Amino acid sequence: SRLPAVAGCLLGVCAGLMLQSSAVPERRKVGYLVGAGLACLAVGWLWHLNFPVIKKIWTSSFVLVAGGYSCLLLAAFYQIIDVWKFQKWATPFVWIGVNPITIYFGGRFIDFEALAKLFVGGPVAAASGRYAELLLAVVSLAFGFLFLRFLYQRKIFLRV
């Protein structure tokens, strides 16, 4: 699984280098990403007929399929955020992007789920099944975003 993981990483590096290139126009970047995404999906699903898509062991077909969907999503977000300049809605993703290590480790030290239970314990207890779990997950996520916003506003960034 190490070699397919490296290949997946290299797909991301290639996409990043292409996006940073000033020689390629913005519309063409989106077209290249869509083309690469569709090609990876086609090859990955065809390869799946002989070598199944299995995430757990990072099969080569999985890497192609995951890379294909990633390219398509990257193309969509690049078009919306960078080409159309529709950026306001993406602010929480900026908070995550500037402090990814902090939120990853912060979740080990700050129990966002316990905070959520403290604030919405009554409705969660009253709700049944999946809706209670969904409510708890959404409120936990909201506390994570509030924590990231707090850090961002105070310009607190963990760097390695």
C-alpha positions in Angstrom: 0.0 0.0 0.0 3.0 2.3 0.3 3.5 2.7 -3.5 -0.1 3.6 -4.2 -0.1 6.1 -1.3 2.9 7.8 -2.9 1.2 7.8 -6.2 -1.8 9.5 -4.7 0.4 12.1 -3.1 2.1 12.7 -6.4 -1.3 13.3 -8.1 -1.9 16.0 -5.5 1.5 17.5 -6.1 1.0 17.6 -9.8 -2.4 19.3 -9.3 -0.9 21.8 -6.9 2.0 22.7 -9.3 -0.4 23.2 -12.1 -2.7 25.5 -10.0 0.4 27.5 -9.0 1.6 28.0 -12.6 0.9 31.4 -14.0 1.5 30.1 -17.5 -1.8 28.2 -17.5 -5.0 30.4 -17.7 -7.6 29.8 -15.0 -10.2 28.3 -17.3 -7.7 25.9 -18.7 -6.7 24.8 -15.2 -10.3 23.9 -14.5 -10.4 22.0 -17.8 -7.2 20.1 -17.0 -8.5 19.1 -13.6 -11.8 17.9 -14.9 -10.1 16.0 -17.7 -7.7 14.4 -15.3 -10.5 13.6 -12.9 -12.6 11.9 -15.5 -9.6 10.0 -16.9 -8.6 8.7 -13.4 -12.2 7.7 -12.7 -12.5 5.8 -16.0 -9.2 4.0 -15.6 -9.8 3.3 -11.9 -13.3 1.8 -12.4 -12.0 -0.2 -15.4 -9.1 -1.4 -13.4 -11.6 -2.3 -10.7 -12.9 -5.1 -12.9 -9.6 -6.9 -12.3 -8.3 -5.3 -9.1 -11.0 -4.1 -6.8 -11.3 -0.7 -5.3 -10.4 -1.3 -1.6 -9.5 1.7 0.6 -8.3 -0.3 3.5 -5.3 -1.7 1.6 -5.0 1.3 -0.8 -5.2 -0.7 -4.0 -4.1 1.1 -7.2 -7.6 1.2 -8.5 -8.7 2.9 -5.2 -5.9 5.5 -5.7 -7.1 6.3 -9.2 -10.8 6.5 -8.2 -10.0 8.6 -5.2 -7.7 10.8 -7.2 -10.4 11.2 -9.9 -13.0 12.4 -7.4 -10.5 14.6 -5.8 -9.6 16.3 -9.1 -13.2 16.9 -9.9 -13.9 18.4 -6.4 -10.7 20.5 -6.7 -11.9 21.8 -10.1 -15.3 22.7 -8.7 -13.9 24.5 -5.7 -11.2 26.3 -7.8 -13.9 27.4 -10.2 -16.2 28.7 -7.5 -13.6 30.2 -5.1 -10.8 31.4 -7.4 -12.4 32.0 -10.7 -15.8 33.2 -9.8 -14.5 34.9 -6.6 -17.4 33.5 -4.5 -15.3 33.2 -1.3 -17.2 34.3 1.7 -18.8 30.9 2.4 -15.4 29.2 2.5 -14.1 31.2 5.5 -14.4 28.2 7.9 -12.2 26.2 5.5 -9.5 28.9 5.9 -9.7 28.5 9.6 -9.0 24.8 9.2 -6.3 25.3 6.6 -4.2 27.6 8.7 -4.5 25.4 11.8 -4.9 21.8 10.7 -2.5 20.4 13.3 -4.0 22.4 16.1 -7.5 21.1 15.4 -6.2 17.5 14.9 -4.4 17.5 18.2 -6.9 19.9 19.9 -9.6 17.3 19.6 -7.4 15.0 21.7 -7.2 17.6 24.5 -10.5 19.3 24.2 -13.5 17.0 24.3 -15.9 18.7 21.8 -18.4 15.9 22.2 -18.6 16.4 25.9 -19.1 20.2 25.4 -21.9 19.4 22.9 -23.5 17.0 25.4 -23.3 19.8 28.0 -25.2 22.3 25.8 -27.6 20.0 24.0 -27.8 17.0 26.4 -31.6 17.4 26.9 -32.6 17.4 23.2 -30.1 14.6 22.5 -31.6 12.5 25.3 -35.1 13.3 24.0 -34.3 12.5 20.3 -33.9 8.9 19.3 -31.5 6.9 17.2 -29.6 8.5 14.3 -31.1 12.0 14.8 -29.6 12.2 18.3 -26.2 11.2 17.0 -26.5 13.6 14.1 -27.4 16.5 16.4 -24.5 15.6 18.7 -22.1 15.4 15.8 -23.2 18.8 14.3 -22.9 20.6 17.6 -19.5 19.0 18.2 -18.4 20.1 14.8 -19.7 23.6 15.6 -17.6 23.8 18.7 -14.5 22.7 16.7 -15.2 25.5 14.2 -15.7 28.0 17.0 -12.4 27.0 18.5 -10.6 27.4 15.1 -12.3 30.8 14.7 -11.1 31.9 18.1 -7.5 30.9 17.2 -7.7 32.6 13.8 -9.0 35.9 15.2 -6.2 36.0 17.7 -3.6 34.9 15.0 -2.6 31.8 16.9 -1.2 29.2 14.5 0.7 26.0 15.4 3.6 25.5 13.0 5.9 22.5 12.8 
